[in-house]
Amino acid sequence: MPKLSCSAVKCIYNDNRFCGKGDIKVTGEHAQKACETCCSSFRENTTGVAKNSVGDPSAEIYVDCSACNCCYNEDMECHADEIDICGNSACKCEQTECSTFERA
């Protein structure tokens, strides 16, 4: 599992750049570059209070990935050592991206 760093601080699962969801999905079926990907698991925290976690926030996370053109995608899973999800001011998933994406 990749080590995750996530700057989408407005996501309900984000806890100090870690994810409490347990797993995430990166989409971008036809992506040719990072800005054409996104974390479709992103959910905006509109309450501004407690984070919604399935489990404990973790540095390592399972990443289901449909960015078929990425060199780290193996059988629809991310196999990068580290993954960075960007989206510091994101309010919806389309405003995030997998900056680790690298064209195969």
N, C-alpha and C positions, 0 to 999 in steps of 0.2 A: 504494500500500500504506500502511496506517495505521502510525503510530509506536506501538509497544507499550510499556506499562509494566505489569509483572506483579508483584503482591505475593504470589503463591502460591509462597513460598520453599521449600516442601517438595516442589515438583515437580522431577522428575529433569531437566527441560529448562531450569529457571530458572537463570540465571547473572547475578547482580547486577541483577535486575529485567528482564533481556532474555531472549529465548527462543532456545534452540539447536535447536529442532525443525525450523525452516524454514517451517512453516505451522501454523496451529491451526484448530480447529473450535469455533465457539460454537453451542450448541444452545439451544432454547427456542421451539419451533414455535408455541406458543400463548401465549407470554409477553406480559404486559401491563405488567410492571415488571422492573427489573434483577434482582431476587432470584429471578426465575423463569427466568433464563438460567444457563448454566454453560459452562466451557471443557472440552469433552469430551476434549480432548487431554491433560489433566492426568494425570500418572502420578506417584504418590508415590515419592520417593527413600527407600527403606527401608534402603539400605546406609550412608547418611551419608557416602559418599565421592564419587568423581568423578561429574560430571554426564554424562548421556547426550546427546550432541549429534549431530545429523545434519550440521550445518555450524557455522560460527562464529555465536555469539550476535549477534543484530542488533536494532537499535532499530526497524527496519521489518520487517513480516512480512505475509504473505498470510493473510487471515482468511476462511475459509469459514464462512458464517453462515446458520443456519436459523431465526433469530428474525425471522420474516416481518413482524411488527408494528413492527419498529424502523425509524426514519426513515433510518438509515444503510445498511440492507440494500437492495442493488440486484442483482437476479438472483442471490441467494444468496451474495453477497460483501459484506464490510464496506467501506464507502467513507468512513468517518470519517477525519478528519485524524489523530486520536490515539485510541487505545483503551486502556482500563484494565481489566485483569483483577484482581479482588480475591479474596483467599483466604489471608490471612496464616497462618492455622492449619489450612488445608485438608489433609485426608488422603485425600480422594477428590474426584472431579470435581464431584459434586453440592454440594460445600461452596465452590465457586468461583462467581463471577458476573462478567458483563460490566457494569461500572458505567457504561459509556458508553451503554448501551441507553437509547434515548429513543423513546417511543411515537410512531408516525407519526400 
